[in-house]
Amino acid sequence: MTAIRAITLDFGNTLVPVPEGALGAVVAETAAAIAATLGPFDPEAVRVAWSEERARQFREEVPRFREVDLDQRLARILARLRGMPAPAEDQRWDDAAAALLSDEHERAMAIEVYSRGFVTRLPPVPDTGALIERLSARYDLAILSNWPLAATIDRYVEAAGWAPHLRAVVVSQRVGTIKPHPAIFAAARTALGDPAPDRILHVGDDWAADVAGAKAAGWRAAFLRDRPHDSPLPRSDRDDLVTPDLELDRLGELERALDRLA
């Protein structure tokens, strides 16, 4: 069996658990900042608009393998709060008109609160830093994630002290498409120095994005079964179309599983 040379790790619900309560607290903090700074608005009205527009974006973008846009979400939220009616669920926003009801600095402020709140409020899986450090002595490592704001992952990596052990951080917002699209796996392979596809192992918790996506790219795949039961992050159902090379109940099992795979 070909030896593994590089490992890519998903971010949300792989390196960092994202339960409903913790992410909800980040949204509530962001809503309070929007209400106080850009309003006055009712913080609950901001939170409801955030939830509805987030769901709308996922309906619109995920089937097209595109990442959702936080700036667009904030423009739509602020347009609603400032009197523009939201379209029906099956209709799209007039985003050019919505953007006229806010400016880029207002939206950037809200995104900054949200990003910093995520880094502060959501801790990584225990002992992840030590695991990444040990793995980096044996493999080229990268984060490969679907995420709407690459700056949040960059900030998290720096705060956690992971940066010296990672060769790359590949995020859908920067690439322009989401897993399982082959383009994002190709971008990650390039960032790792173009190892042979079957020498790369991707580790993630989502069946379609992480397992099926990696296998379609010719990579190895490790399926992580451990994720918060109430996580609001998108997920797909397991099927019998592909078989992962490894299955893990916890991220901490990865090292021993790699030894078995070898």
N, C-alpha and C positions, 0 to 999 in steps of 0.2 A: 504494500500500500504506500502511495506517495506520501512523503512526510509533509506535515503542515509547516509552512514558512511564516504565514501571516494570519492574524486574527482580527476581525472587525466585531465591534460590540455595539449593539443597539443601546440607545440612551434611556428613553422613558419606559419604565417597567422592566428594564433589564439591569442597568446600572443604578437607576433611581426609581424607586417605587412611586407611583402617582395615584394615591387613593383619592376618592371623591372629597373627603373632608379637607385634606390639605390643599388640593387645588381650588376647592371652593373658598377657602380662606384667602388665597391669593386673589381670586376674582373679587371677593368682598372688599379687600384692601384697595384694589384698583378702582372699584366702583365708588368707594368712599372718597378717594382722591379726585376722581372725575367730578363727583357731585359737589365737592367743596371748592375745587379750584376752577372748574370750567362752567359751573352752574350759576346759581344754586339749582341742583336737581335732587330728586328723591333717590337716595342710594339704592333702594330696592328696585326702582324703575330702571336704573343703570344696570343692575345685576340681571334683571329679566331681559333687557335688550341684549346684553352680552350673550346670555345663554341662547336666545333665539337666533341671533345673527351668527353665532358659532355653528349652530346646527345647520343653518342655511348654507354657510360656506362649505361645510363638509358634504352636503347633498350636491352642491354645484361642482366642487373641485375634485373630490376623491375619485369619482368615476372616470375623470379625465387624467388621472395620475398627476394632478397638480397640487402643490402645497397651498394651504389657505394663507391669506395675506392679512396680517394683523393691522396694518395701516388701513386697508380697505374695511376691515371690521370696525375699527374705531370711527372711520368716516361715516359709516352707516349708523352706528350707535348715536353719534353726536347729531346726525341729521334727524334721527327719530326724536331725540330729546329736545331739539330745537324746532320741532313742528312739522317735519316732512313725514307723511304717512309711509309706513313700511308696505312694500308690495305684498301681494298674496304669496303663499308658500310656493306656488308653481311658477312664479314670475321673478324676473331678475330686477335688481335695483338699477336705477339710472345713476351709476356711480359717479359720473362727471358732475351731475347736479348735486348729489349728496355731498361730494367733497367741497362744494362751495360754502357749506354751512359750518366748516371748521377749517383750521389751518394746520400745516404740517407740524408746527411747534406744539400745538395742543395735543395732537395725536401722538407725537414722539414722547411727550411727557407721560401720557397714560401708558404707553408701551414700556417705558423705562420703569415705571412703578411695578408693572406686571412682571417684567423680567427680573428685577431685583427681588421682588417678593418670592418668586419661584426659587431662586438660589438660596434665599434665607430660610424658607419654610419647609423645603423638601430635602431631607437628608438622603445620602446614598445608601445602598445595601451595606450592612455592616462589613467592615474589613475589605471593602472594595479597593481602597487605595493600596493596601499591601498586596492584594491579588494582582492588580495591574502592574505594580513594580516587579513582582516575581515573574509574571508572564513576559514582561518586556525584556528580560534577560535571555529569553529563549525564542521570542517571536517578534516580528514587526507588528505593532498594534495600531489600531485606528478606531475611532467612533464612527459609526455609519447609522445615521438616524433620520427619520422623518420628523421634522420639527419646524414650526412656523417662524421661529426667530433664531437664526444661527448664533447671534450674539449672546443669547441666554446660555447655550451650551458652552460657548467659548468662556464666558464668565464663570460658569460652574466648574469647568475644567481647571481654570486658574485657581479658583477658591479652594478646590479640593486637593490641589497639588498634583494633579495627574499629568499636567502638560509635559514634563520632562520625559515621560514614559510613552508618549503617543507620537506616532509618526504623522498622523493627520486627523483632522476632525471634518468629516464629510457630512453635510447637512442638506436636506432637500431644498430648503430656501435658497441656498447658494447654487445648487445644481440646476434647479428649475423643474424637477420632477421628483416623485416620491417612489419609494419601494412599493411594489416589486418591479417597477419599470427597469429594464436593463441598463438604461443610461446612468442611473445613480450607482449601480454596482460597477459599471465601467469606470466611472469617475473615481470610485474608491480604489479600484485596482491600480489605476494610474498613480494615485497619490501614494500607494504602497510600493511603487517602483516596478510595476508590471510583473509580478510573479505569475507563474502558470495558474490558471483558475482553480485547478484541483489541489493547489497548495494553499488556498485561502479558506479559512473557516469563519463563517458568520454566526454569531450568537444572538438570538433574539426571542421575544415572547409571542410574536404575532405570526400565525401560520402562513397566511398568504404573503405578507410583506417580507418576512424574514426567512422562512423555510422554503416556500415555493419560489420566492424571488432569487434566493441564493442558488438553489439547485438549477433553476433555469439559466443562470449565468455560468453554470459549470463549476460552481464552488461547492465546498462542503457546508453543511448546515447543522447547527446545534439548536434544538428547540428547548426553550426555558419554560417550564410549566408554572413557575412561581410568579404570580402577579396579583395585586390586590383585587379581591373579588368585586369591589365596587368601583374600579377605576373607570373614569369617563373617557379614557383614550380609546380610539377605534381599535377593534379587534375582529378577527375573522375566525370562522370555525375550521377545525381540523378536517382534512379529507384523506382519501387513500391514494391520491394522485402522485404524491411524492413521499419519500421516506427520509427522515433526517438521519444524519450520521451519528448524532449524539442526542440523547434526551436527558435533561437535567431537572431535578426538583428544586434546586437552589443554585445560584451562581457560584457559590463556594465549591461545588462539585466539579467545576470545569477542569481544574488541574489534573485530578485523578482520571477523569474521563479522557483527557488528552493522552495520558500515559497508556490507557487501555486501547485507544484508537491507534496509537503508534505500534 
